[in-house]
Amino acid sequence: MEVYDSEGGTHDTRNSAAFIQWIDTLHTQRAVSDLKIISNFFLEKELAVRPTSDVAIAASKVRSVLDKLTPHAPALGGSPVTQLPRDRWWKLFIEGRYHGSGNKHREMIFDLEQSPGFYNAMMKAFDKWLSARPSPADKVDFKRYHAMHAAVTNCVFKLNDKVSERATRRFIPVPHELSHYTNFPIAVTGHDISWESLKEMNDDGDIGTYKTLMANLHAPKDVLEHWVERDWATSLLTSNMSNQLLWGTAYEQPEVKRARSTASSSATTASATRRSSSPRRRPGWS
């Protein structure tokens, strides 16, 4: 995409290095008005109709410079995120091992490697979902998680899985697919697992997993004996190859979850009916 400057010149987003150099020049000149025009009237409009990886990188770059030039004062009554300068938000969604030493700005590190559009999408998602202080009634259900996931994948690209196509199509859009579970590692080093608490949550139907996995995690005998296996629970305990405990959170459509629950209950009832109708074996029967 070609973007016009104030002097009538053009800058092609397909040449990312040159485009970024031009935006850095505008940054040095503190040309906030020009940068806002480039963002709103060129890049964002193009992303809305014909998203491409080069435009996605350009949009992230311009947004990052605007965040540095107009970091905004802390919002009164806003969420804790809004108490931080905008040009530091990237440290909340990019892992610490990528931050580098000192006070370097590395917010574009993912955009310039394998995730074009990442910074732009994440900042817009933070504005939408994390700028207001949450109320006690707020909860992350399927509908909200679906919307959040759509926001952070919108106009974001990833390296093409088909290596043979990378010469002509290096990046492809990140699909907005609905996975049943998202896993989060639980750091238990130096801490004991509260098996009784997990059992209580399992009794209430809030978490589930399989007994074999619980045994691999060295769950006590009394917990194993009373553990109810279910794979449709709101949260699911699981583990990685080295048996690190993971906490999985399920975000499924309510009707899907109800269907799973109904199917599980029906299967249990049918099994119990078969057992009760079967003749009891007497000693000596073969």
C-alpha positions as CSV (number, residue, x, y, z in Angstrom):
1,M,0.0,0.0,0.0
2,E,1.2,3.5,-0.8
3,V,0.8,6.2,1.8
4,Y,1.2,9.9,0.9
5,D,3.1,12.3,3.0
6,S,2.4,16.0,3.5
7,E,4.7,17.0,0.6
8,G,3.1,14.7,-2.0
9,G,5.6,11.9,-1.7
10,T,4.6,8.3,-1.4
11,H,5.8,5.5,1.0
12,D,5.1,1.9,0.2
13,T,4.3,-0.4,3.2
14,R,5.6,-3.4,1.2
15,N,9.1,-2.0,1.9
16,S,8.9,-2.3,5.6
17,A,12.4,-1.2,6.4
18,A,12.0,2.1,4.5
19,F,8.5,2.7,5.8
20,I,9.6,2.2,9.4
21,Q,12.5,4.6,8.8
22,W,10.1,7.2,7.5
23,I,7.8,6.8,10.6
24,D,10.9,7.1,12.8
25,T,11.7,10.4,11.1
26,L,8.1,11.6,11.8
27,H,8.7,10.5,15.4
28,T,11.8,12.6,15.7
29,Q,9.8,15.6,14.3
30,R,7.0,14.8,16.7
31,A,4.5,15.0,13.8
32,V,1.5,13.7,15.8
33,S,-1.1,15.1,13.4
34,D,0.6,13.5,10.4
35,L,0.9,10.1,12.2
36,K,-2.8,10.2,13.2
37,I,-3.8,10.8,9.6
38,I,-1.5,7.9,8.4
39,S,-3.1,5.6,11.0
40,N,-6.7,6.6,10.7
41,F,-7.1,7.5,7.0
42,F,-4.7,5.1,5.4
43,L,-3.6,2.0,7.4
44,E,-6.7,1.3,9.5
45,K,-9.0,1.8,6.6
46,E,-6.9,-0.6,4.5
47,L,-6.9,-3.2,7.2
48,A,-10.7,-3.1,7.4
49,V,-11.1,-4.0,3.8
50,R,-7.9,-5.6,2.5
51,P,-5.7,-6.7,5.4
52,T,-2.1,-7.7,4.5
53,S,0.9,-8.4,6.6
54,D,2.9,-5.4,5.4
55,V,0.0,-3.0,6.3
56,A,-0.4,-4.7,9.6
57,I,3.3,-4.1,10.5
58,A,3.0,-0.5,9.4
59,A,-0.1,0.0,11.5
60,S,1.7,-1.4,14.6
61,K,4.7,0.8,14.0
62,V,2.6,4.0,13.7
63,R,0.5,3.1,16.8
64,S,3.7,2.4,18.8
65,V,5.1,5.9,17.9
66,L,1.8,7.6,18.7
67,D,1.8,5.8,22.1
68,K,5.3,7.2,22.8
69,L,4.4,10.7,21.7
70,T,1.0,10.8,23.4
71,P,1.2,8.4,26.3
72,H,-1.8,9.9,28.1
73,A,-2.1,10.8,31.7
74,P,-3.4,8.1,34.1
75,A,-7.2,7.8,33.9
76,L,-9.0,8.6,37.1
77,G,-11.1,5.6,38.2
78,G,-9.8,3.5,35.4
79,S,-8.3,0.0,35.7
80,P,-4.7,-0.5,37.0
81,V,-3.5,-0.8,33.4
82,T,-4.5,2.8,32.7
83,Q,-2.2,4.0,35.5
84,L,0.7,3.0,33.4
85,P,2.1,5.0,30.4
86,R,0.8,3.6,27.1
87,D,4.2,3.2,25.8
88,R,4.9,0.6,28.6
89,W,1.8,-1.5,28.1
90,W,3.7,-3.8,25.7
91,K,5.6,-5.2,28.7
92,L,2.3,-6.6,30.0
93,F,1.6,-8.7,26.8
94,I,5.1,-9.6,25.7
95,E,7.0,-12.0,27.9
96,G,9.8,-10.7,30.0
97,R,12.5,-12.7,28.3
98,Y,12.0,-10.5,25.2
99,H,12.2,-7.1,27.0
100,G,16.0,-6.8,26.8
101,S,18.2,-4.9,29.1
102,G,17.8,-1.3,30.2
103,N,14.9,0.8,29.1
104,K,14.7,-0.3,25.5
105,H,11.5,-0.2,23.5
106,R,11.0,-3.7,22.0
107,E,7.2,-3.5,21.4
108,M,7.7,-4.4,17.7
109,I,9.7,-7.5,18.3
110,F,6.8,-9.9,17.4
111,D,5.6,-7.8,14.5
112,L,9.0,-7.9,12.9
113,E,9.5,-11.6,13.4
114,Q,6.5,-13.9,12.9
115,S,3.4,-12.0,14.0
116,P,2.7,-8.9,11.9
117,G,0.0,-6.8,13.4
118,F,0.5,-8.1,17.0
119,Y,1.2,-4.8,18.7
120,N,-1.7,-3.0,17.0
121,A,-4.2,-5.7,17.9
122,M,-3.1,-6.0,21.5
123,M,-3.2,-2.3,22.2
124,K,-6.7,-2.0,20.7
125,A,-7.8,-5.0,22.8
126,F,-6.4,-3.4,25.9
127,D,-8.2,-0.2,25.1
128,K,-11.5,-2.1,24.7
129,W,-11.3,-4.6,27.5
130,L,-8.9,-3.4,30.1
131,S,-9.3,0.4,30.2
132,A,-12.3,0.4,32.6
133,R,-12.2,-0.8,36.1
134,P,-14.1,-4.1,36.3
135,S,-17.3,-4.4,38.3
136,P,-18.0,-7.3,40.7
137,A,-20.6,-8.5,38.2
138,D,-18.1,-8.8,35.4
139,K,-17.1,-12.4,34.4
140,V,-15.3,-13.9,31.5
141,D,-17.9,-16.3,30.0
142,F,-17.9,-17.8,26.5
143,K,-19.4,-14.7,24.9
144,R,-16.8,-12.3,26.3
145,Y,-13.9,-14.7,25.7
146,H,-15.1,-15.1,22.1
147,A,-15.1,-11.4,21.6
148,M,-11.7,-11.0,23.3
149,H,-10.1,-13.7,21.1
150,A,-11.6,-12.1,18.0
151,A,-10.0,-8.8,19.0
152,V,-6.5,-10.1,19.6
153,T,-6.5,-12.1,16.3
154,N,-8.1,-9.4,14.1
155,C,-5.7,-8.4,11.4
156,V,-2.8,-10.4,12.9
157,F,-0.7,-12.7,10.8
158,K,1.5,-15.7,11.4
159,L,4.2,-17.5,9.4
160,N,2.6,-19.7,6.8
161,D,2.5,-23.3,8.0
162,K,3.1,-24.5,4.4
163,V,6.8,-24.0,3.9
164,S,6.5,-24.6,0.1
165,E,4.3,-21.5,-0.1
166,R,6.4,-19.1,1.9
167,A,8.2,-17.7,-1.1
168,T,5.0,-16.2,-2.5
169,R,2.9,-16.0,0.7
170,R,5.1,-15.8,3.8
171,F,2.4,-14.8,6.2
172,I,-1.3,-15.9,6.6
173,P,-4.0,-14.5,8.8
174,V,-4.2,-15.9,12.3
175,P,-7.5,-17.9,12.4
176,H,-10.1,-17.0,14.9
177,E,-10.7,-20.6,16.0
178,L,-12.5,-21.7,19.1
179,S,-10.4,-24.1,21.2
180,H,-12.1,-25.8,24.1
181,Y,-9.3,-25.1,26.6
182,T,-6.5,-22.6,27.2
183,N,-3.8,-23.9,29.5
184,F,-1.8,-21.9,32.1
185,P,1.1,-23.4,34.0
186,I,0.9,-23.5,37.7
187,A,4.1,-22.8,39.6
188,V,4.1,-25.3,42.4
189,T,7.8,-25.4,43.1
190,G,8.3,-25.0,46.9
191,H,4.5,-25.2,47.5
192,D,2.2,-28.1,48.3
193,I,-0.8,-28.7,46.2
194,S,-4.0,-28.3,48.1
195,W,-5.6,-31.6,47.1
196,E,-8.5,-31.1,49.4
197,S,-9.4,-27.8,47.8
198,L,-9.2,-29.4,44.3
199,K,-11.4,-32.2,45.5
200,E,-14.0,-29.7,46.8
201,M,-14.0,-28.0,43.5
202,N,-14.4,-31.3,41.7
203,D,-17.3,-32.2,44.0
204,D,-19.0,-29.0,43.0
205,G,-18.5,-29.7,39.3
206,D,-16.1,-26.8,38.7
207,I,-13.0,-28.7,37.7
208,G,-12.3,-32.1,36.1
209,T,-9.6,-34.3,34.7
210,Y,-8.8,-38.0,34.5
211,K,-7.8,-40.2,37.4
212,T,-4.7,-41.5,35.6
213,L,-3.4,-37.9,35.3
214,M,-4.2,-37.3,39.0
215,A,-2.3,-40.4,39.9
216,N,0.7,-39.2,37.8
217,L,0.6,-36.0,39.9
218,H,0.7,-38.1,43.1
219,A,-2.8,-37.2,44.3
220,P,-3.6,-38.8,47.7
221,K,-5.6,-42.1,47.7
222,D,-8.8,-40.5,49.3
223,V,-8.8,-37.8,46.5
224,L,-8.4,-40.4,43.8
225,E,-11.2,-42.6,45.2
226,H,-13.8,-39.9,45.2
227,W,-12.6,-38.0,42.1
228,V,-15.3,-37.6,39.4
229,E,-13.8,-37.7,35.8
230,R,-15.3,-35.1,33.5
231,D,-13.8,-33.4,30.5
232,W,-16.5,-30.7,30.1
233,A,-15.9,-28.9,33.4
234,T,-15.3,-25.1,33.5
235,S,-11.7,-25.8,34.4
236,L,-9.6,-28.8,33.7
237,L,-6.4,-29.9,35.4
238,T,-3.9,-31.2,33.0
239,S,-0.1,-31.5,32.7
240,N,2.7,-31.3,30.2
241,M,5.2,-34.0,29.2
242,S,7.2,-33.5,32.4
243,N,4.2,-33.6,34.6
244,Q,4.1,-29.9,35.3
245,L,0.7,-29.1,36.6
246,L,-1.4,-27.0,34.3
247,W,-4.7,-25.2,34.8
248,G,-6.9,-25.3,31.8
249,T,-9.9,-23.0,31.4
250,A,-12.7,-24.0,29.2
251,Y,-14.6,-21.4,27.1
252,E,-17.5,-23.1,25.3
253,Q,-20.8,-21.9,24.2
254,P,-23.3,-22.5,27.0
255,E,-25.5,-24.8,24.9
256,V,-22.5,-26.9,24.1
257,K,-21.5,-27.2,27.7
258,R,-25.1,-28.1,28.7
259,A,-25.2,-30.7,25.9
260,R,-22.0,-32.3,27.3
261,S,-23.4,-32.3,30.8
262,T,-26.7,-33.8,29.7
263,A,-24.9,-36.5,27.7
264,S,-22.7,-37.3,30.6
265,S,-25.6,-37.5,33.0
266,S,-27.6,-39.7,30.5
267,A,-24.6,-42.0,30.1
268,T,-24.3,-42.3,33.9
269,T,-28.0,-43.0,34.3
270,A,-28.0,-45.6,31.6
271,S,-25.0,-47.3,33.1
272,A,-26.7,-47.4,36.5
273,T,-29.9,-48.8,34.9
274,R,-28.0,-51.6,33.2
275,R,-26.2,-52.5,36.4
276,S,-29.5,-52.6,38.5
277,S,-31.3,-54.7,35.9
278,S,-28.5,-57.3,35.5
279,P,-28.9,-60.5,37.6
280,R,-26.6,-60.7,40.6
281,R,-24.1,-63.5,40.3
282,R,-24.2,-66.1,43.0
283,P,-21.2,-68.0,44.2
284,G,-20.4,-70.9,41.9
285,W,-22.0,-69.3,38.8
286,S,-19.7,-69.4,35.8
